[in-house]
């Protein structure tokens, strides 16, 4: 059994486990108890009252965080030759069609964080659909990664657009920034995500949708948030 480090014990002692914190208070506390030597991520963990085995209760959406996540996102654009220039000018890191698809098929390597494409390219992506799908990289209209407006899709991703989806235990986990961010910016990022999560509520949900929300930093204690 692993032992709790002295650092983590000290950090946990500053958090009242029986209290529901307002987001502003929780964010200030997160920054105060983060003691790691690197710029830790600030994460939100939501427990949802859904049945992940039912297709009509899957929660999946995307949202543009106004201040980004603090992470540089590597974007791959699968486009036809006439759209290569647009994709590159928008900031895509990898741009291509058949050659790029064939390379991924051959090597099984995907050196990027997110993929975008246009509807006419989807049939060509079929040969690597399994590879992309297993890594959560397959373009999807629900996450805004398939569409005719390449410039908009790529620009939003570079500016801080993130996608989230519930896991098999009905939880959602999302990084909303870094500890080094100003508290105000972290709070704004949280509020944008929280509003998005509420809007993503499946119509078939009965009872409580968001059961609990926790805020934490990398290797730091969790803080339970007041949902109201």
C-alpha positions as CSV (number, residue, x, y, z in Angstrom):
1,X,0.0,0.0,0.0
2,X,1.4,3.4,-1.0
3,X,1.9,6.0,1.7
4,X,0.5,9.5,1.5
5,X,3.4,11.9,1.2
6,X,4.0,14.6,3.8
7,X,3.4,17.2,1.2
8,X,-0.1,15.8,0.3
9,X,-1.0,15.3,4.0
10,X,-0.2,19.0,4.6
11,X,-2.3,20.1,1.5
12,X,-5.2,17.9,2.6
13,X,-5.2,19.4,6.1
14,X,-6.1,22.8,4.5
15,X,-9.2,21.4,2.9
16,X,-12.5,20.9,4.9
17,X,-13.7,17.6,3.5
18,X,-17.2,18.2,4.9
19,X,-17.6,21.6,3.2
20,X,-19.1,22.5,-0.2
21,X,-16.9,25.3,-1.6
22,X,-18.0,28.1,-3.9
23,X,-15.9,28.1,-7.0
24,X,-14.1,31.3,-6.2
25,X,-13.1,30.0,-2.8
26,X,-12.1,26.6,-4.2
27,X,-10.0,28.1,-6.9
28,X,-8.0,30.2,-4.5
29,X,-7.5,27.2,-2.3
30,X,-6.4,25.1,-5.2
31,X,-3.6,27.6,-6.0
32,X,-2.7,27.8,-2.3
33,X,-2.3,24.0,-1.8
34,X,-0.5,23.2,-5.1
35,X,3.0,22.4,-4.0
36,X,4.5,20.5,-6.9
37,X,7.5,21.9,-8.7
38,X,5.9,21.9,-12.1
39,X,2.9,24.0,-13.4
40,X,0.1,21.6,-12.4
41,X,-3.1,21.3,-14.3
42,X,-6.4,22.3,-12.7
43,X,-9.0,19.7,-13.3
44,X,-12.8,19.4,-12.9
45,X,-14.3,16.0,-12.1
46,X,-18.1,15.6,-12.4
47,X,-20.1,12.6,-11.3
48,X,-23.3,12.3,-13.4
49,X,-26.6,10.6,-12.7
50,X,-26.6,8.8,-16.1
51,X,-26.6,5.3,-17.2
52,X,-23.4,5.1,-19.5
53,X,-24.7,1.8,-21.0
54,X,-27.7,3.6,-22.6
55,X,-26.8,5.4,-25.8
56,X,-29.4,8.1,-25.3
57,X,-27.7,9.1,-22.0
58,X,-24.2,9.6,-23.2
59,X,-22.9,13.1,-22.5
60,X,-20.5,14.3,-25.1
61,X,-19.8,17.9,-26.0
62,X,-17.2,20.5,-26.7
63,X,-16.6,24.0,-25.4
64,X,-14.2,26.9,-26.1
65,X,-12.4,27.8,-22.9
66,X,-11.8,31.6,-23.1
67,X,-8.3,31.3,-21.6
68,X,-7.3,27.9,-23.0
69,X,-5.9,25.0,-21.0
70,X,-2.3,26.1,-21.0
71,X,-1.4,23.2,-23.3
72,X,-0.4,23.6,-26.9
73,X,-2.7,21.5,-29.1
74,X,-1.3,19.7,-32.1
75,X,-4.0,19.7,-34.8
76,X,-4.0,17.3,-37.8
77,X,-6.2,18.4,-40.8
78,X,-7.3,15.7,-43.3
79,X,-8.2,17.8,-46.4
80,X,-8.2,17.8,-50.1
81,X,-5.4,19.5,-52.0
82,X,-7.5,22.7,-52.6
83,X,-7.9,23.2,-48.8
84,X,-4.3,22.6,-47.8
85,X,-3.4,26.3,-47.8
86,X,-6.5,27.3,-45.7
87,X,-5.7,24.6,-43.1
88,X,-2.0,25.6,-42.8
89,X,-2.8,29.3,-42.5
90,X,-5.4,28.5,-39.8
91,X,-2.6,26.9,-37.8
92,X,-2.9,23.1,-38.4
93,X,0.3,21.3,-37.5
94,X,-0.2,18.3,-39.9
95,X,-2.0,18.7,-43.2
96,X,-2.7,16.0,-45.8
97,X,-4.9,13.5,-47.4
98,X,-4.1,10.1,-48.8
99,X,-0.4,10.2,-48.0
100,X,-1.0,11.2,-44.4
101,X,-3.7,8.5,-44.1
102,X,-1.5,5.8,-45.6
103,X,1.3,6.8,-43.2
104,X,-1.0,6.4,-40.2
105,X,-2.3,3.1,-41.5
106,X,1.2,1.8,-42.0
107,X,2.8,3.0,-38.7
108,X,-0.2,3.0,-36.4
109,X,1.2,6.3,-35.1
110,X,-0.8,9.5,-34.5
111,X,1.5,12.3,-33.5
112,X,-1.3,14.8,-32.8
113,X,-3.9,15.7,-30.2
114,X,-7.0,16.3,-32.3
115,X,-8.0,15.7,-35.9
116,X,-10.3,17.8,-38.1
117,X,-11.7,17.1,-41.6
118,X,-14.4,18.1,-44.1
119,X,-17.4,15.8,-44.8
120,X,-16.1,14.8,-48.2
121,X,-13.0,13.3,-46.6
122,X,-14.8,11.0,-44.2
123,X,-15.0,8.0,-46.6
124,X,-11.2,8.2,-47.1
125,X,-10.7,8.1,-43.3
126,X,-12.5,4.8,-43.1
127,X,-9.3,2.8,-43.5
128,X,-7.8,4.4,-40.3
129,X,-11.1,4.8,-38.4
130,X,-10.2,2.0,-35.9
131,X,-6.8,3.5,-35.2
132,X,-8.2,7.0,-34.7
133,X,-11.2,5.7,-32.8
134,X,-9.2,3.7,-30.2
135,X,-7.2,6.9,-29.4
136,X,-10.3,9.1,-29.3
137,X,-9.1,11.0,-32.4
138,X,-11.8,10.2,-34.9
139,X,-13.4,13.5,-36.1
140,X,-17.0,13.8,-34.9
141,X,-19.7,16.4,-35.6
142,X,-20.6,16.4,-31.9
143,X,-17.2,17.8,-31.0
144,X,-17.1,20.2,-33.9
145,X,-14.2,18.5,-35.7
146,X,-16.1,17.8,-38.9
147,X,-17.4,20.6,-41.0
148,X,-16.9,22.8,-44.1
149,X,-15.3,25.7,-42.2
150,X,-11.7,24.6,-41.6
151,X,-10.5,27.9,-40.5
152,X,-13.1,28.2,-37.7
153,X,-12.5,24.6,-36.5
154,X,-8.8,24.9,-36.3
155,X,-8.7,28.4,-34.9
156,X,-11.1,27.4,-32.1
157,X,-9.0,24.4,-31.2
158,X,-5.8,26.5,-31.1
159,X,-7.6,29.1,-28.9
160,X,-8.8,26.5,-26.3
161,X,-11.6,24.4,-27.6
162,X,-11.8,21.1,-25.6
163,X,-14.1,18.1,-25.9
164,X,-15.4,15.9,-23.1
165,X,-17.3,12.7,-22.7
166,X,-18.4,10.6,-19.8
167,X,-16.5,7.5,-19.0
168,X,-17.8,4.0,-18.1
169,X,-18.4,5.1,-14.5
170,X,-20.5,8.1,-15.4
171,X,-17.7,10.6,-14.7
172,X,-16.3,13.4,-16.7
173,X,-12.8,14.7,-16.2
174,X,-11.5,17.9,-17.8
175,X,-8.5,20.1,-17.5
176,X,-9.5,23.8,-17.4
177,X,-6.1,25.4,-17.1
178,X,-2.9,25.6,-15.1
179,X,-2.2,26.6,-11.5
180,X,-0.2,29.5,-12.8
181,X,-3.3,31.1,-14.4
182,X,-4.9,34.0,-12.6
183,X,-7.8,32.9,-10.4
184,X,-10.2,35.0,-12.4
185,X,-9.3,33.2,-15.6
186,X,-9.6,29.8,-14.0
187,X,-13.0,30.7,-12.6
188,X,-14.2,31.9,-16.0
189,X,-13.0,28.7,-17.7
190,X,-14.8,26.7,-15.1
191,X,-18.1,28.6,-15.6
192,X,-18.0,28.2,-19.3
193,X,-17.5,24.5,-18.9
194,X,-20.2,24.2,-16.2
195,X,-22.7,26.0,-18.4
196,X,-21.8,23.7,-21.3
197,X,-22.2,20.6,-19.1
198,X,-25.7,21.7,-18.0
199,X,-26.7,22.3,-21.6
200,X,-25.5,18.8,-22.5
201,X,-28.0,17.1,-20.2
202,X,-29.7,14.2,-22.1
203,X,-33.5,14.6,-22.3
204,X,-34.0,11.0,-21.0
205,X,-32.3,11.7,-17.7
206,X,-34.6,11.3,-14.7
207,X,-33.6,12.6,-11.3
208,X,-30.4,14.4,-10.4
209,X,-28.1,15.0,-13.5
210,X,-25.0,16.4,-11.8
211,X,-24.5,14.5,-8.6
212,X,-21.2,16.1,-7.5
213,X,-18.4,18.3,-8.7
214,X,-14.8,18.3,-7.5
215,X,-11.9,20.6,-8.3
216,X,-8.3,19.4,-8.0
217,X,-4.8,20.0,-9.2
218,X,-2.2,17.5,-10.4
219,X,-1.1,15.4,-7.3
220,X,-3.2,17.7,-5.1
221,X,-6.2,17.2,-2.8
222,X,-9.8,17.3,-4.2
223,X,-12.2,20.1,-3.2
224,X,-16.0,19.4,-3.4
225,X,-17.9,22.2,-5.0
226,X,-21.3,23.7,-4.3
227,X,-23.3,23.0,-7.5
228,X,-26.0,25.7,-6.8
